């Protein structure tokens, strides 16, 4: 059983299932571990984390004399604290930062059909207006005119509002772009992705404008790149790549000559192609010198790029893209990438998950009926601790089946999960 408690109630032997707060609030790289050292408890108590969730099936139980803040069952919280009620209503999602996380239903899934249709219309209109605004702004940049970024402010507010209501709607619409529209709608998509990620990471509302603006303007330097290179359907040669690699500096120069552009926007424009291991461009800067905004932008930029139809490549599905990005060692900040996956509600193929029928399953794809729900293949019973006949379950259709948590393979006795999951994925249920 999962119990939400205050940090002062922690004791040695308890198993931490999750910690409340944004990703920088706690001092640990993992969100799930056994408390086997008093120093761990002292670190948590002295951090900004006020509440944690413990898993009593995997560690010491809460003392009968101590009352939990909440008991979490089947992804739903039975709440005992008024303050926790308020916190849940504010966040709408009660799950930790880490990729090893609880999976509960966010508030946007509670929209009625009529509300969802209305938001779909509003989000579609916002995307169209944003595309037109970015086209006009990029045209000014091509002509050598200063960028009037303030014209994007109302659109950032509308995108932020839509993300807050249901990010899947506007992000889904923004994904649909032809290769001719890519340059413009890519900027709109990255704006929405940046805002969505920033909300997940707990940034204050006052920073959403600059974070969204950074997404809008990160690629403005491409206005200085010849269309013959940008739209080339084949492989670029080295000289053409050198021209492409100049666009961050070109964009920084354009924005530096414009009024009202914040430092965050300038930095993201210049650094969004840098990598954690120092192999990015234009500066080859290592992780220690990359800001949190740069790290966020590199993830959002790449994700939208590889899930979009571009002149030189076909799009990957969302889960394929995330799985591909996870394999790029040294490219992204791993903790922020965890938050990015979490913010989308999409699980990469090959992820180990636990279902509400006490079964383990592996993610094998995305539900065509629901953007944020996976198709999984069950293979192991936790009740008997034995293998079961594999069954493919579309969680977007079978509403009685719920995904309760993403599991750590090592914690569940699968040290070589990569090989084992590949075997599971290669076998159809009837084989």
Secondary structure, DSSP 8 states (H G I E B T S, - for coil): -EEEEEGGG--TT-EEEEE-S-TTSSS-S-S-EE---HHHHHHHHHSS--EEEEETTSS----TTS--SEEEETTEEEE--HHHHHHHHHHS----SSSS-B----GGGG--HHHHHHHHHHHHHHHHHHHHHHHHHHHHHHTT----GGGGHHHHHHHHHHHHHHHHHHHHHHH---TTTHHHHHHHHHHHHHHHHHHHHT--GGGHHHHHHHHHHTTGGGGGS-HHHHT-SS---HHHHHHHTTHHHHHHHHHHTSTT--HHHHHHHHHTT--TBS--SSS--BGGG--HHHHHHHHHHHHHHHTS-BTTB----HHHHHHHHHT-TTTS-HHHHHHHHHHHT---TT-EEEETTTEEEEEEEE-TT-TT-EEEEEEEETTTTEEEEEEEEETTT-TT--EEEE--TTTTT-TTHHHHHHHHHHS-TT-
